[in-house]
Structure formats: C-alpha cells, structure tokens
Amino acid sequence: QVQLVESGGGLVQPGASLRLSCAASGSIFSINYMGWYRQAPGKQRELVERITSGGSTNYADSVKGRFTISRNNAKNTVYLQMNSLKPEDTAVYYCNVDLVGSGWYNYWGQGTQVTVSS
C-alpha cells in the first residue's frame, strides 16, 4: 500500500509563485518517475511536468521557463515550483507516481487546487 500526500495549492494573483509538494510513503522498492498533471474545469487532465529517477524531465510547452520540477529521492518527494503564474494555470493539480513495490504500480494523489486570479 502506498500513500501520496500533496500540499501547497492555494489562491494567488497573476505573476505570483507557488510550490507544490507530493510525498510518497509505504511499500516502495523504487520509483520510476514522479510528476504533476492538472485538470481545469471542462478540460482533460494534462501532463504538467514529470521527472524520472535519473533526473530526466518532460513538461508541457505552456509551462516552459515558468515551472520547475525537482525531487528528493531519499524522501520520495517531488516538488513543483510554479513561477509567473497565469489565470490559465488555474486547475486541480494531481501528483502521479510510477513505482515498483510488491509489483509495478501507478498512483494518483487526491489533487490540490491552484487558482490564479486577481
């Protein structure tokens, strides 16, 4: 059993910054990748950014240069530093972890709301 605990969402004005974090705990042998997706009202869930155990990253073009993902492998924690936030970044942000425990699993966090509004 694996638990994901997310934190860091909130309401901010355009141009502000937020930092999301997601900590994985439980029966974890190794983590393949950790990442963040988001879903805005009426839209499909989309990849924001993810990072492999080796540090390789994939990200959406819309966040290039503004968002930075990082991870602490010792703590099984992933962070998303979001700068220069825009109203179109408003969404529920979900942590996603692909790992090996008793088998190969993919887990989703409960989601954290990020609202960018003046």
C-alpha positions, 0 to 999 in steps of 0.5 A: 500500500502506498500513500501520496500526500500533496500540499501547497495549492492555494489562491494567488494573483497573476505573476505570483509563485507557488510550490507544490509538494507530493510525498510518497510513503509505504511499500516502495522498492523504487520509483520510476518517475514522479510528476504533476498533471492538472485538470481545469474545469471542462478540460482533460487532465494534462501532463504538467511536468514529470521527472524520472529517477535519473533526473530526466524531465518532460513538461508541457510547452505552456509551462516552459521557463515558468515551472520547475520540477525537482525531487528528493529521492531519499524522501520520495518527494517531488516538488513543483515550483510554479513561477509567473503564474497565469489565470490559465494555470488555474486547475486541480493539480494531481501528483502521479507516481510510477513505482515498483513495490510488491509489483509495478504500480501507478498512483494518483494523489487526491489533487490540490487546487491552484487558482490564479486570479486577481 
